[in-house]
Amino acid sequence: MQPIKTALVGYGLGGRCFHAPFIANLPQYYDLRMIFERSKDTAKERYPSVQIVRSIEAILENPEIELVVVTTPNDTHYPYALAALEAGKHVVVDKPMTITAQQAHHLIQVAKEKNLICSVYQNRRYASDARTLQKVIKSGALGDVWYFEAQYHRFRPELKNSWKETAVPGSGILYDLGAHLIDQALHLFGIPQTLVAHTEMQRPGTEAIDYFDIILQFASTRVRLTAGMLVREQGPRLQLHGTKGSFIKNGDDPQDMAAREGILPSDPNWGLEDPSIYGLLHNDEGKQIIPSEKGDFGLYYENFYKHVREGAVLREKPEHGYNVVTLIEQALLSSEQQQVMPVSHLLLPVEYII
C-alpha cells in the first residue's frame, strides 16, 4: 500500500463531517497531512498530527501533497480546484463541481492536459437508500422503469446564518440538495432529453431559492425531483414504478445525522438503517419489505484510491459534475422562462456505472 498524501481545503460542515472522517478511516489508502482552516484550529482536536495552515498556497507549494480535497463554499470550488490542478495535484471537489458549466468544462480540460484526476464528491450514490434502489432496479423486480420520483424535503421555516441562504453565486437549495438529486437521476437513467423546472423563494426574508420541482424526461422514463424547506410531512423519500411493480422508500440515510453528531464511520452500526424505514416492493409476487443496503460514503474514497494507484475505473467522473451543473443552469432558465428545455445536446455522453 502507498497511501495518497492528502490535504483538505476547508473544515466547515463538509470537511468536518463528510470528508475528513472517511479519509482518516482509510489509513491504508490516505495520509491526511494538511488542513486549511482560515482562522481556527478545530481540526486539531480530532487530528492532532495534521498540520493546520491558513492559506491554500501553503498546500499547493508542498511538493509532497498529491491530492487536494476542496470542500469550501460553492463559489470557491472552481478557483481552488483550478489552482490545485495547475500546481500538479489531483483534485476531489465537493458537489456541485462548480457554479457554471463553463467552469466545469475548463477544469476537465486542465485535468486532461496535465494528466491529473479531477473527481466530484457525489457521496449520496453510496447512501443506504440509493444503494438499495440500485439493487432493486438491477434485480429486474420492477421490469422497465417508467417513473421515478425523489425528494429531499425539510421543515425549517427559520433561516440560518449561512452563505447558502444569501444572495451569493451558487447558493440555494438547487445547488445544494438539487446537485444530489440530479446526479442520482443521471446515475440511474443516463442522459435526459428534456427538462422543465419551477423554483421559488418561499420563506420570508430568504435571498436564495428554497424550493424546486424538476421534471426530466428520458427515453422511456419520467423523473420528478423536488426539495423544499416548508414540508412538515415529507411523504416517501423515493418512488419507483415499473411495468412489473413499484418500490416505495421512506426515511433518510442515517450517515448524514450520524456524521453531524460526531459519530465516526468506524462505528459498527455505521450506515445501517432502522428497519422501520425499509422499502416496500410490490410486484406480481406480492408485497415484501426489502432490507436496506448498508450505506458507506467511504466507498467513494476507496474507489478513488484504487483508480489512482491500481488503475480501477473511476466511478465519479468530472464529466458527471459538468452534467449536473449544466442541468442546474437549465433548471434556472426553465423556471425563469417557464418553458421546457431540450438538454441532451448540452450534456457530455459519459458512462454512468451502477
C-alpha positions as CSV (number, residue, x, y, z in Angstrom):
1,M,0.0,0.0,0.0
2,Q,1.2,3.5,-0.8
3,P,-1.2,6.0,0.9
4,I,-2.1,9.1,-1.1
5,K,-0.7,12.2,0.7
6,T,-3.7,14.4,1.1
7,A,-4.7,17.9,2.0
8,L,-8.1,19.1,2.9
9,V,-9.2,22.7,1.9
10,G,-12.0,23.7,4.3
11,Y,-13.1,22.4,7.7
12,G,-16.7,23.6,7.9
13,L,-19.6,21.1,7.9
14,G,-18.5,19.4,4.7
15,G,-14.8,18.9,5.7
16,R,-15.5,18.1,9.3
17,C,-18.4,15.6,8.7
18,F,-18.3,14.3,5.2
19,H,-14.6,14.2,4.1
20,A,-12.1,14.1,6.9
21,P,-13.7,11.2,8.8
22,F,-13.8,9.0,5.8
23,I,-10.3,9.9,4.7
24,A,-8.9,9.2,8.2
25,N,-10.9,5.9,8.4
26,L,-8.8,4.6,5.4
27,P,-5.2,5.0,6.7
28,Q,-4.1,2.2,4.3
29,Y,-5.3,4.4,1.4
30,Y,-4.8,8.0,2.6
31,D,-2.3,10.0,4.6
32,L,-4.1,13.2,5.7
33,R,-1.3,15.7,6.2
34,M,-2.7,19.2,5.9
35,I,-6.0,21.0,6.6
36,F,-6.7,24.6,5.5
37,E,-8.6,26.4,8.2
38,R,-8.8,30.1,7.7
39,S,-8.8,31.2,11.4
40,K,-9.5,28.3,13.8
41,D,-7.7,25.1,14.9
42,T,-10.8,23.0,15.2
43,A,-9.4,20.1,13.3
44,K,-6.5,19.7,15.8
45,E,-9.0,18.3,18.3
46,R,-9.6,15.2,16.2
47,Y,-6.5,15.1,14.0
48,P,-3.6,16.3,16.3
49,S,-0.9,15.1,13.9
50,V,-2.3,17.1,10.9
51,Q,-0.7,20.4,10.0
52,I,-3.2,23.3,10.1
53,V,-2.4,26.0,7.5
54,R,-4.0,29.5,6.9
55,S,-3.8,29.6,3.1
56,I,-4.3,27.3,0.2
57,E,-0.8,28.4,-1.1
58,A,0.8,26.5,1.8
59,I,-0.8,23.3,0.5
60,L,-0.1,24.0,-3.2
61,E,3.6,24.7,-2.5
62,N,4.1,21.5,-0.7
63,P,5.7,19.0,-3.2
64,E,4.7,16.0,-1.1
65,I,0.9,16.6,-1.4
66,E,-0.6,14.5,-4.1
67,L,-4.4,15.1,-3.6
68,V,-6.3,18.3,-2.7
69,V,-9.8,17.9,-1.4
70,V,-11.9,21.1,-1.9
71,T,-14.8,21.4,0.5
72,T,-15.5,25.1,0.7
73,P,-18.4,27.4,-0.3
74,N,-19.6,26.7,-3.8
75,D,-18.3,29.8,-5.5
76,T,-14.7,28.9,-4.4
77,H,-14.8,25.4,-5.9
78,Y,-13.6,26.5,-9.3
79,P,-10.7,28.7,-8.3
80,Y,-9.4,26.4,-5.7
81,A,-9.7,23.3,-7.9
82,L,-8.1,25.1,-10.8
83,A,-5.2,26.3,-8.6
84,A,-4.6,22.7,-7.3
85,L,-4.6,21.2,-10.8
86,E,-2.2,23.9,-12.0
87,A,0.1,23.0,-9.1
88,G,0.1,19.4,-10.3
89,K,-2.2,17.9,-7.7
90,H,-5.1,15.5,-8.1
91,V,-8.4,17.1,-7.0
92,V,-11.6,15.9,-5.3
93,V,-14.1,18.7,-5.3
94,D,-17.3,18.7,-3.3
95,K,-20.6,18.9,-5.2
96,P,-21.6,20.9,-7.1
97,M,-18.4,20.8,-9.1
98,T,-18.6,24.5,-10.0
99,I,-21.4,27.0,-10.3
100,T,-21.3,27.2,-14.1
101,A,-20.9,24.6,-16.8
102,Q,-18.1,26.7,-18.4
103,Q,-16.1,26.5,-15.2
104,A,-16.6,22.7,-15.0
105,H,-15.6,22.3,-18.6
106,H,-12.4,24.2,-18.0
107,L,-11.4,22.0,-15.1
108,I,-12.0,18.9,-17.2
109,Q,-9.7,20.3,-19.9
110,V,-6.9,21.3,-17.5
111,A,-7.0,17.9,-15.8
112,K,-6.7,16.2,-19.1
113,E,-3.8,18.4,-20.3
114,K,-1.9,17.8,-17.1
115,N,-2.8,14.1,-16.9
116,L,-4.4,14.6,-13.5
117,I,-7.6,13.3,-11.9
118,C,-10.4,15.7,-11.0
119,S,-13.4,13.9,-9.4
120,V,-16.6,15.2,-7.9
121,Y,-17.7,14.0,-4.4
122,Q,-21.1,12.6,-5.2
123,N,-21.3,10.7,-1.9
124,R,-25.0,10.2,-2.0
125,R,-24.5,7.5,-4.5
126,Y,-23.3,5.5,-1.5
127,A,-26.3,6.3,0.8
128,S,-28.3,3.3,2.0
129,D,-31.4,4.2,0.1
130,A,-29.5,4.8,-3.1
131,R,-27.6,1.5,-2.9
132,T,-30.9,-0.3,-2.2
133,L,-32.6,1.4,-5.1
134,Q,-29.8,0.4,-7.4
135,K,-30.1,-3.2,-6.2
136,V,-33.9,-3.3,-6.8
137,I,-33.5,-1.9,-10.3
138,K,-30.7,-4.4,-11.3
139,S,-32.8,-7.3,-9.9
140,G,-35.4,-6.8,-12.6
141,A,-38.2,-7.0,-10.0
142,L,-39.8,-3.8,-11.3
143,G,-39.5,-4.6,-15.0
144,D,-38.9,-1.5,-17.2
145,V,-39.0,1.6,-15.0
146,W,-41.3,4.3,-16.4
147,Y,-41.4,6.7,-13.4
148,F,-39.0,7.8,-10.7
149,E,-39.6,10.4,-8.0
150,A,-37.1,11.5,-5.4
151,Q,-37.3,14.3,-2.8
152,Y,-35.2,16.0,-0.1
153,H,-37.8,17.9,1.8
154,R,-37.2,19.6,5.1
155,F,-39.2,21.6,7.5
156,R,-37.1,24.5,8.5
157,P,-39.2,27.7,8.3
158,E,-36.5,29.7,10.1
159,L,-33.4,31.0,8.1
160,K,-29.9,30.0,9.0
161,N,-27.0,32.4,9.2
162,S,-25.3,30.7,6.3
163,W,-24.0,31.7,2.8
164,K,-26.3,29.0,1.4
165,E,-29.3,31.3,2.1
166,T,-27.9,34.6,0.9
167,A,-27.7,36.1,-2.5
168,V,-24.2,34.8,-3.5
169,P,-23.4,32.8,-6.6
170,G,-24.1,29.1,-6.1
171,S,-26.3,29.5,-3.0
172,G,-29.7,28.0,-2.5
173,I,-31.3,24.5,-2.3
174,L,-31.0,23.8,-6.1
175,Y,-27.2,23.9,-6.0
176,D,-27.2,22.1,-2.6
177,L,-29.7,19.3,-2.5
178,G,-30.5,19.6,-6.1
179,A,-27.0,18.5,-7.1
180,H,-27.5,15.2,-5.2
181,L,-31.0,14.6,-6.8
182,I,-29.9,15.4,-10.3
183,D,-26.8,13.2,-10.1
184,Q,-28.9,10.3,-8.8
185,A,-31.3,10.6,-11.8
186,L,-28.4,10.7,-14.3
187,H,-26.6,7.8,-12.4
188,L,-29.7,5.6,-12.8
189,F,-31.0,6.6,-16.2
190,G,-28.3,8.3,-18.2
191,I,-28.8,11.4,-20.4
192,P,-32.3,13.0,-20.3
193,Q,-33.9,14.5,-23.4
194,T,-35.8,17.5,-21.8
195,L,-36.1,19.4,-18.6
196,V,-38.8,21.6,-17.1
197,A,-38.4,23.2,-13.7
198,H,-40.1,25.6,-11.3
199,T,-38.2,27.3,-8.5
200,E,-39.3,29.6,-5.6
201,M,-38.1,31.6,-2.7
202,Q,-40.8,30.7,-0.2
203,R,-39.7,31.7,3.3
204,P,-39.9,35.3,4.3
205,G,-36.6,37.1,4.2
206,T,-34.7,34.4,2.2
207,E,-32.4,35.6,-0.5
208,A,-31.9,32.2,-2.2
209,I,-34.0,29.5,-3.8
210,D,-35.5,27.3,-1.2
211,Y,-37.9,25.2,-3.3
212,F,-37.6,23.5,-6.7
213,D,-39.6,21.0,-8.8
214,I,-37.8,19.5,-11.8
215,I,-39.2,17.1,-14.4
216,L,-36.6,15.2,-16.5
217,Q,-37.8,13.2,-19.5
218,F,-35.6,10.3,-20.5
219,A,-36.2,8.0,-23.5
220,S,-38.8,5.9,-21.6
221,T,-38.6,7.2,-18.1
222,R,-40.1,10.3,-16.5
223,V,-38.3,11.6,-13.4
224,R,-39.5,14.1,-10.8
225,L,-37.1,15.7,-8.4
226,T,-38.2,18.1,-5.7
227,A,-37.0,19.7,-2.5
228,G,-38.3,22.4,-0.2
229,M,-37.9,23.8,3.3
230,L,-41.6,24.1,4.2
231,V,-42.7,20.4,4.1
232,R,-43.5,19.1,7.6
233,E,-45.0,15.8,6.4
234,Q,-42.5,14.6,3.8
235,G,-44.0,11.5,2.4
236,P,-42.0,8.9,0.5
237,R,-38.3,9.7,0.0
238,L,-38.2,7.6,-3.2
239,Q,-40.9,6.2,-5.5
240,L,-40.1,3.9,-8.4
241,H,-42.7,2.5,-10.7
242,G,-42.2,-0.1,-13.5
243,T,-44.0,-2.5,-15.8
244,K,-43.9,-5.2,-13.1
245,G,-44.3,-3.3,-9.9
246,S,-43.4,-0.5,-7.6
247,F,-40.8,0.3,-4.9
248,I,-41.5,2.9,-2.2
249,K,-39.0,4.1,0.3
250,N,-39.4,6.4,3.3
251,G,-36.8,7.9,5.6
252,D,-33.3,9.1,5.0
253,D,-29.9,7.5,5.1
254,P,-28.5,7.7,8.7
255,Q,-25.0,8.7,7.8
256,D,-25.8,12.4,7.5
257,M,-27.2,12.7,11.0
258,A,-24.6,10.4,12.5
259,A,-21.8,12.5,11.0
260,R,-23.3,15.7,12.3
261,E,-23.5,14.2,15.8
262,G,-19.8,13.3,15.7
263,I,-20.1,9.6,15.2
264,L,-17.3,8.2,13.2
265,P,-17.6,5.7,10.2
266,S,-15.6,3.2,12.2
267,D,-18.7,2.7,14.4
268,P,-20.0,-0.9,13.8
269,N,-23.6,0.4,13.2
270,W,-22.5,3.0,10.7
271,G,-24.8,3.3,7.7
272,L,-27.4,0.8,9.0
273,E,-30.9,1.9,8.6
274,D,-33.6,1.3,11.1
275,P,-36.0,-1.5,9.8
276,S,-38.9,0.9,10.3
277,I,-37.8,2.7,7.1
278,Y,-37.0,-0.2,4.9
279,G,-38.6,0.0,1.4
280,L,-41.7,-1.8,0.2
281,L,-41.5,-3.8,-3.1
282,H,-44.9,-4.7,-4.6
283,N,-44.9,-6.8,-7.8
284,D,-46.6,-9.9,-9.2
285,E,-45.1,-12.0,-6.3
286,G,-46.9,-9.8,-3.7
287,K,-45.7,-7.3,-1.2
288,Q,-42.4,-7.6,0.6
289,I,-40.1,-5.4,2.7
290,I,-36.7,-5.0,1.3
291,P,-33.9,-4.6,3.9
292,S,-31.8,-1.6,3.1
293,E,-28.2,-1.9,2.0
294,K,-25.5,-0.6,4.3
295,G,-24.6,3.0,3.5
296,D,-21.0,3.9,3.3
297,F,-19.8,7.3,1.9
298,G,-16.3,5.9,2.3
299,L,-16.8,3.7,-0.8
300,Y,-16.2,6.9,-2.8
301,Y,-12.7,7.3,-1.4
302,E,-12.0,3.6,-1.8
303,N,-12.7,3.8,-5.5
304,F,-10.7,7.0,-5.9
305,Y,-7.7,5.4,-4.3
306,K,-8.0,2.3,-6.5
307,H,-8.2,4.4,-9.6
308,V,-5.1,6.4,-8.7
309,R,-2.9,3.5,-7.5
310,E,-4.4,0.5,-9.3
311,G,-6.0,1.8,-12.4
312,A,-9.6,0.9,-11.5
313,V,-12.4,2.6,-13.3
314,L,-13.2,6.0,-11.7
315,R,-16.9,6.0,-10.8
316,E,-17.3,9.7,-10.1
317,K,-16.0,11.3,-13.3
318,P,-15.6,15.1,-13.8
319,E,-18.0,14.9,-16.7
320,H,-20.7,13.8,-14.2
321,G,-20.1,17.0,-12.4
322,Y,-20.3,19.0,-15.6
323,N,-23.7,17.4,-16.5
324,V,-25.1,18.2,-13.1
325,V,-24.1,21.9,-13.2
326,T,-25.4,22.1,-16.8
327,L,-28.8,20.8,-15.7
328,I,-28.9,23.2,-12.7
329,E,-28.3,26.1,-15.1
330,Q,-31.0,24.8,-17.4
331,A,-33.4,24.4,-14.5
332,L,-32.9,28.1,-13.6
333,L,-33.6,29.1,-17.2
334,S,-36.6,26.9,-17.4
335,S,-38.1,28.4,-14.3
336,E,-37.4,31.9,-15.5
337,Q,-38.7,31.4,-19.0
338,Q,-41.5,29.0,-18.0
339,Q,-40.7,26.5,-20.8
340,V,-39.4,23.0,-21.5
341,M,-35.7,23.0,-22.2
342,P,-34.1,20.4,-24.6
343,V,-30.9,19.3,-22.8
344,S,-29.5,16.2,-24.3
345,H,-27.3,18.1,-26.8
346,L,-25.8,20.1,-23.9
347,L,-24.6,17.1,-21.8
348,L,-21.5,15.1,-22.2
349,P,-22.0,11.4,-23.3
350,V,-20.2,9.8,-20.4
351,E,-20.7,6.4,-18.8
352,Y,-22.5,6.0,-15.5
353,I,-21.7,2.9,-13.6
354,I,-24.3,1.4,-11.2
